[in-house]
Structure formats: structure tokens, C-alpha cells
């Protein structure tokens, strides 16, 4: 009688299952944004512009060059204290935002 090699049989079985699973068509993923992301998505218009008057700190940090957590929070706090930005150039009034940062992001910004 032949010896049964359990490890070899087990390996062949697991390899077959692995191939079958990886060859199967993946289930479609439902793209549902959480509520806080939906408002952030609204702040980034279809053309990819960030609205300085509606964007939250996370959106500003994610979408703008040279804007980290501290500067993004400063923008939101400035807006809360002084009202809506009248122009993109008003961003220079925010502490920590200089002309170079504004110019890097000018094409990405809007106030509408």
C-alpha cells in the first residue's frame, strides 16, 4: 500500500482553492461616502477647485500644496472670525500663508 503524503495533498488542495478565489470576479464595491466626506466633496468643485469659504480643514490640507494641519486650521479659524473671503488674495491675511503658498495654489482656489 502507498503512503499518503498529507502535506502534499493539503498543499494541492489549498493551491486549488487559492487559484479559484483569485480567479473569481470581485464583487462590486458600493461607493458611499460618509456624511462628513460628502460636505468636503462639495467644497471641491467638479473642476477641482477648493472653495475657501466652504472647505473644511481636512479638505484644505488634502487638496492644497504647502498647507498642513496648522495652516488649514488657521484658514478655517480666520474665516470663522472674519467672515467669508472676498477674494482668493484675502488668503494672505491668514497667519502663516505667504505669497509663495498662495501662488502655488491660486489655480486650485475659488471663493464661490
Backbone torsions as a table, in degrees:
resi	resn	phi	psi	omega
1	UNK	NA	143.8	-177.9
2	UNK	-82.9	149.2	175.9
3	UNK	-79.0	136.5	176.1
4	UNK	-91.9	127.6	-179.7
5	UNK	-96.2	93.8	-176.9
6	UNK	-56.3	-47.4	-178.5
7	UNK	-60.4	-38.1	179.6
8	UNK	-66.6	-42.6	179.0
9	UNK	-66.3	-41.9	179.2
10	UNK	-63.7	-42.1	178.3
11	UNK	-61.8	-45.3	180.0
12	UNK	-62.8	-40.1	179.3
13	UNK	-65.3	-46.4	179.8
14	UNK	-66.9	-37.7	178.0
15	UNK	-64.1	-40.3	178.4
16	UNK	-64.2	-41.2	178.5
17	UNK	-66.4	-41.1	-179.7
18	UNK	-61.8	-43.6	178.9
19	UNK	-65.2	-40.6	-179.4
20	UNK	-65.9	-39.5	-179.3
21	UNK	-69.6	-44.1	-178.3
22	UNK	-72.2	-22.7	178.8
23	UNK	-84.3	-18.1	-179.3
24	UNK	-67.8	147.2	179.2
25	UNK	-73.0	129.4	-178.3
26	UNK	-68.6	148.9	178.0
27	UNK	-70.6	142.5	178.6
28	UNK	-64.4	142.8	-179.7
29	UNK	-95.9	129.2	177.9
30	UNK	-78.6	119.3	-179.0
31	UNK	-91.4	87.8	177.2
32	UNK	-113.0	120.9	-179.5
33	UNK	-84.5	140.2	173.8
34	UNK	-62.8	160.0	-175.7
35	UNK	-57.9	-40.9	-178.5
36	UNK	-69.2	-26.3	178.0
37	UNK	-78.8	-31.2	179.8
38	UNK	-63.7	-40.3	178.1
39	UNK	-69.2	-35.0	177.0
40	UNK	-66.7	-39.7	179.4
41	UNK	-64.2	-32.9	178.0
42	UNK	-68.7	-27.6	179.8
43	UNK	-73.3	-22.1	176.7
44	UNK	-102.4	106.6	-175.4
45	UNK	-66.6	169.7	-179.1
46	UNK	-58.4	-30.6	-179.3
47	UNK	-83.1	1.7	176.2
48	UNK	88.7	13.5	178.9
49	UNK	-89.0	145.6	178.7
50	UNK	-99.4	124.5	179.2
51	UNK	-83.3	113.1	-178.8
52	UNK	-62.2	-23.7	-176.3
53	UNK	-89.8	-10.6	-179.2
54	UNK	-127.5	-17.5	-175.4
55	UNK	-69.1	140.0	175.0
56	UNK	-85.9	172.9	-175.9
57	UNK	-60.7	-39.2	-179.2
58	UNK	-63.7	-40.3	178.6
59	UNK	-66.5	-44.4	179.0
60	UNK	-60.2	-44.6	-179.6
61	UNK	-63.9	-41.3	-176.3
62	UNK	-73.4	-38.0	-170.7
63	UNK	-94.2	-20.2	-173.0
64	UNK	-107.5	142.5	179.5
65	UNK	-78.2	135.3	177.2
66	UNK	76.4	9.2	179.3
67	UNK	-110.6	111.2	176.8
68	UNK	-100.5	-165.8	-177.7
69	UNK	-60.2	-45.3	-175.8
70	UNK	-64.9	-46.4	-178.9
71	UNK	-69.6	-37.6	177.9
72	UNK	-62.6	-43.5	177.6
73	UNK	-65.3	-36.5	178.3
74	UNK	-63.9	-38.1	178.2
75	UNK	-63.8	-46.7	-179.4
76	UNK	-64.5	-41.9	179.8
77	UNK	-66.8	-39.5	177.7
78	UNK	-61.6	-44.5	-180.0
79	UNK	-62.7	-40.0	179.5
80	UNK	-66.7	-36.6	-177.2
81	UNK	-81.7	-32.1	-171.5
82	UNK	-115.6	-1.5	-178.7
83	UNK	88.4	-176.0	-175.6
84	UNK	-64.2	151.0	175.2
85	UNK	-71.9	132.8	178.4
86	UNK	-84.2	-27.7	176.9
87	UNK	-150.6	163.7	178.1
88	UNK	-61.8	-33.6	-179.4
89	UNK	-64.8	-20.2	176.8
90	UNK	-63.8	-16.3	178.1
91	UNK	-60.3	-25.6	178.4
92	UNK	-64.4	-19.0	179.2
93	UNK	-75.2	-15.8	-179.0
94	UNK	-78.9	129.3	-180.0
95	UNK	-59.9	128.9	178.6
96	UNK	97.0	-8.4	178.9
97	UNK	-104.4	118.4	179.7
98	UNK	-109.7	179.4	-177.8
99	UNK	-61.7	-38.1	-179.1
100	UNK	-63.9	-42.9	178.7
101	UNK	-65.4	-41.7	178.6
102	UNK	-61.7	-46.0	-178.0
103	UNK	-65.6	-35.0	177.6
104	UNK	-63.5	-28.2	-173.5
105	UNK	-112.9	-1.5	-173.4
106	UNK	-51.4	-43.7	-177.0
107	UNK	-69.6	-16.7	-178.5
108	UNK	-95.8	-6.3	-172.1
109	UNK	-104.3	147.7	172.7
110	UNK	-146.3	167.3	176.6
111	UNK	-123.0	5.6	-178.9
112	UNK	-85.9	NA	NA
